[in-house]
Amino acid sequence: MSEITPKRIEQMIYIIRGQKVMLDSDLGELYEIEKKMLKRAVRRNIERFPDDFMFELTKEELENWRYQFGTSNKEKMGLRVQPFVFTEQGVTMLSSVLRSPKAIQVNISIVRIFIKMRKLLASEESLTDKLEQLEKGSDKLFRIVFERLDNVEKNVPLLPRDRSKIGLK
C-alpha cells in the first residue's frame, strides 16, 4: 500500500455529472478494504446515502469511462461492474458507516482535499470576475484613446506634396 498523499487523493477525484466525485474502488483502496466490503456496508446503510451523496454509474456512463481510458485493464481504470460514485457529502457519510481508525484518518484527508479544491475554484472564479471587470474598464479606456487619436489626426497639418525628398539619391 502506497502512502496517502494529497496529490494521490486529488488524482482520484473526477468530474461526473458535473460533480466532483470519487469511485468506490479508489475509496476501497484508500480505506484498505475490498470494494465489495465497502459496497456491502453502503447497501446495509443505504438510507444514509441519498442520490446527492452517492449514485451508481449507468451502463452508458461506464462505457464512456472505458472508452475514455481506451482499455479495460484494471490498472488503467477499466471498470467491469457499475461502480458506486460518492460526492463530497457521500465520502463524509462513509465515516459513519466505516468506523475503523484508518477510515477516519482517510476521511479527514479527503474532506480537506475537497475543501482545498473548493477554495481554489472560488479564487479562480474571483480572478475571472476581476478580469471581466478589467476588460469592461479597458473598453472605456480604449474608446477614449481612439477618440483622442482621431482628434490628433484631425489637427496634424498636412505637408506640401512638392517638398524635396530626404535620403540617398
C-alpha positions as MATLAB code, in Angstrom:
seq = 'MSEITPKRIEQMIYIIRGQKVMLDSDLGELYEIEKKMLKRAVRRNIERFPDDFMFELTKEELENWRYQFGTSNKEKMGLRVQPFVFTEQGVTMLSSVLRSPKAIQVNISIVRIFIKMRKLLASEESLTDKLEQLEKGSDKLFRIVFERLDNVEKNVPLLPRDRSKIGLK';
ca = [
       0.000    0.000    0.000;
       1.499    3.329   -1.020;
       1.336    6.445    1.132;
      -1.822    8.536    1.139;
      -0.798   11.977   -0.092;
      -2.962   14.957   -1.040;
      -1.752   14.642   -4.652;
      -2.767   10.980   -4.747;
      -6.224   11.795   -3.400;
      -6.620   14.679   -5.873;
      -5.893   12.254   -8.730;
      -8.799   10.100   -7.537;
     -11.342   12.932   -7.763;
     -13.251   13.064  -11.041;
     -15.990   15.214  -12.507;
     -19.014   13.061  -13.308;
     -22.489   14.520  -13.931;
     -20.998   17.919  -13.185;
     -19.953   16.953   -9.645;
     -16.604   16.216   -8.032;
     -16.768   12.546   -7.052;
     -14.699    9.548   -6.017;
     -15.147    5.955   -7.164;
     -15.821    3.086   -4.785;
     -12.698    1.259   -5.994;
     -10.471    4.235   -5.160;
     -12.099    4.668   -1.757;
     -11.683    0.950   -1.041;
      -8.001    1.274   -1.895;
      -7.596    4.280    0.405;
      -9.522    2.656    3.265;
      -7.618   -0.589    2.658;
     -10.792   -2.665    2.345;
     -12.149   -4.652   -0.573;
     -14.527   -2.801   -2.847;
     -17.229   -5.412   -2.272;
     -16.975   -4.845    1.508;
     -17.367   -1.110    1.016;
     -20.396   -1.651   -1.231;
     -21.883   -4.094    1.284;
     -21.534   -1.541    4.115;
     -23.165    1.137    1.958;
     -26.053   -1.141    0.947;
     -26.680   -2.022    4.621;
     -26.952    1.726    5.325;
     -28.441    2.887    2.029;
     -30.792    5.355    3.775;
     -27.688    7.396    4.684;
     -26.790    7.820    1.002;
     -29.384    9.817   -0.964;
     -28.780   10.489   -4.664;
     -26.827   13.682   -3.982;
     -24.402   11.725   -1.738;
     -23.906    8.610   -3.856;
     -25.096    7.199   -7.161;
     -24.291    4.275   -9.400;
     -22.870    4.911  -12.859;
     -25.238    3.948  -15.657;
     -24.155    1.399  -18.254;
     -23.656    4.230  -20.770;
     -21.501    6.225  -18.333;
     -19.456    3.101  -17.631;
     -18.928    2.522  -21.367;
     -17.868    6.155  -21.815;
     -15.485    5.726  -18.895;
     -13.893    2.681  -20.536;
     -13.549    4.436  -23.893;
     -12.057    7.495  -22.241;
      -9.148    5.382  -20.988;
      -9.047    3.104  -24.024;
      -8.745   -0.167  -22.090;
     -10.491   -2.461  -19.664;
      -7.306   -3.229  -17.761;
      -7.943   -2.630  -14.035;
      -4.659   -0.763  -13.650;
      -5.812    1.674  -16.325;
      -9.225    2.427  -14.786;
     -11.037   -0.295  -16.725;
     -14.199   -0.950  -14.764;
     -16.211   -4.086  -15.384;
     -19.005   -3.522  -12.835;
     -21.014   -0.330  -12.453;
     -19.310    1.458   -9.564;
     -20.796    3.493   -6.757;
     -19.712    7.105   -7.094;
     -19.537    9.277   -3.974;
     -19.834   13.055   -3.779;
     -18.053   15.026   -1.073;
     -21.057   14.560    1.238;
     -21.139   10.836    0.485;
     -17.457   10.458    1.350;
     -18.135   12.256    4.633;
     -21.083    9.941    5.331;
     -18.821    6.919    4.799;
     -17.078    7.798    8.073;
     -20.283    6.936    9.939;
     -20.549    3.606    8.124;
     -16.876    2.594    8.142;
     -15.707    3.044   11.715;
     -12.094    1.918   11.596;
      -9.327    4.334   12.633;
      -7.983    4.099    9.058;
     -11.372    5.159    7.652;
     -11.496    8.175    9.953;
      -7.960    9.228    9.018;
      -8.639    8.832    5.296;
     -11.963   10.694    5.502;
     -10.302   13.664    7.176;
      -7.690   13.775    4.406;
     -10.293   13.527    1.646;
     -12.516   16.227    3.133;
      -9.504   18.543    3.427;
      -8.720   17.992   -0.261;
     -12.329   18.742   -1.278;
     -12.217   21.957    0.794;
      -8.893   22.930   -0.791;
     -10.340   22.341   -4.263;
     -13.435   24.401   -3.413;
     -11.266   27.313   -2.204;
      -9.131   27.086   -5.343;
     -12.236   27.148   -7.524;
     -13.632   30.138   -5.600;
     -10.389   32.080   -6.046;
     -10.376   31.180   -9.737;
     -13.937   32.496  -10.111;
     -12.908   35.668   -8.268;
      -9.991   36.163  -10.694;
     -12.323   35.594  -13.645;
     -14.703   38.257  -12.303;
     -11.815   40.705  -11.850;
     -10.603   40.064  -15.414;
     -14.095   40.692  -16.775;
     -14.283   43.980  -14.851;
     -10.868   44.943  -16.173;
     -11.952   44.147  -19.740;
     -15.094   46.265  -19.319;
     -12.995   49.102  -17.937;
     -10.450   48.720  -20.719;
     -13.200   49.108  -23.325;
     -13.849   52.621  -21.995;
     -10.122   53.337  -21.844;
      -9.539   52.190  -25.447;
     -12.524   54.225  -26.630;
     -11.035   57.359  -25.010;
      -7.586   56.657  -26.511;
      -9.015   56.168  -30.013;
     -11.135   59.316  -29.743;
      -8.062   61.312  -28.741;
      -6.057   59.776  -31.582;
      -8.796   60.800  -34.017;
      -8.606   64.362  -32.672;
      -4.807   64.367  -33.011;
      -5.052   63.191  -36.643;
      -7.501   66.000  -37.433;
      -5.140   68.652  -36.028;
      -1.935   67.448  -37.735;
      -1.032   69.820  -40.589;
      -0.650   68.242  -44.000;
       2.780   68.525  -45.604;
       3.021   70.003  -49.116;
       3.266   67.424  -51.898;
       6.044   69.206  -53.774;
       8.568   69.136  -50.937;
      12.015   67.754  -51.589;
      12.686   64.168  -50.675;
      15.080   63.302  -47.896;
      17.505   60.401  -48.185;
      20.003   58.898  -50.608;
      19.524   59.568  -54.278;
];
